[in-house]
Amino acid sequence: MNWLFAPMAERRLIPGGGVRGATPWVIAIMVFVMMIAAAAGLTLSNAAGIVARGVSQRYSVQLADGAARQSAAVAAARGAPGVAAVRPVASAEMRATLERWLGAAAASADLPLPAMIDIDLVPGADAAAVGRRIAAAVPGARFVAHADSLGPLLSALKALSWLAAALVLLVALANAAAVVLATRGALDTNRATIEVMHGIGATDRQVARLFQRRIAIDALVGGVAGGVAAATALLAVVGTSGGLITDMAGGAALHGSDLALLALLPLTVAALATVVARLAILLALRATL
């Protein structure tokens, strides 16, 4: 890390670093986008995991002919091995749910409602055996796994999580490309200085160290600025709709490990930009000088 704290004489050779050029601003924008996308992807992944765990052992019994045979289905379910809980769903609860879509028509007595029973199984229970027992006691009853019903939703959440991860990777690649362009521009701007340094015996690594320091400072300033802006935006979202996000996710939207990962993202971007800049400088010097 000595190259980061170079003597003042070396700093004057290759001026720059900080917020005067375009590089830190470009990096700040990219870090902002990366952190927002990463936070969204982690939130969706956590929500998918919570939902999947919550419904992994939950099933429903559906009776198309209403409550006429609900008591028989409840008795059969409670007598089945591996059943942890049985809860008949009240018709008033189903009508309240339907009212969100049907309005006042959901309360009409002319609207037929099926009977439903929620069943929780213990881990390792034979769901097929429970379903057969209920079907034998109540012919025509449907034994439905909540995981199957929510399968498309869980698949969509997982796909969006992977899409967010892909977006973070693409922005990281774009950031690396921007660093390469900035590095080559700095080399062209300071070509005369580089030739003089080579003339007095400086090696490519010594020259690269000067440019590496400049890019590292730009990347660090831009990364921190983008990270602070992203954190502020995320805090604003959580402050205005944090309760809704928590309810939808079924738990904390972001865990402690997720927050640590997001906090390390700007520093990781700065470190990668420094490595990319050094490699680009050495390759360019060997090819042209």
Disulfide bonds with the S-S distance in Angstrom:
none
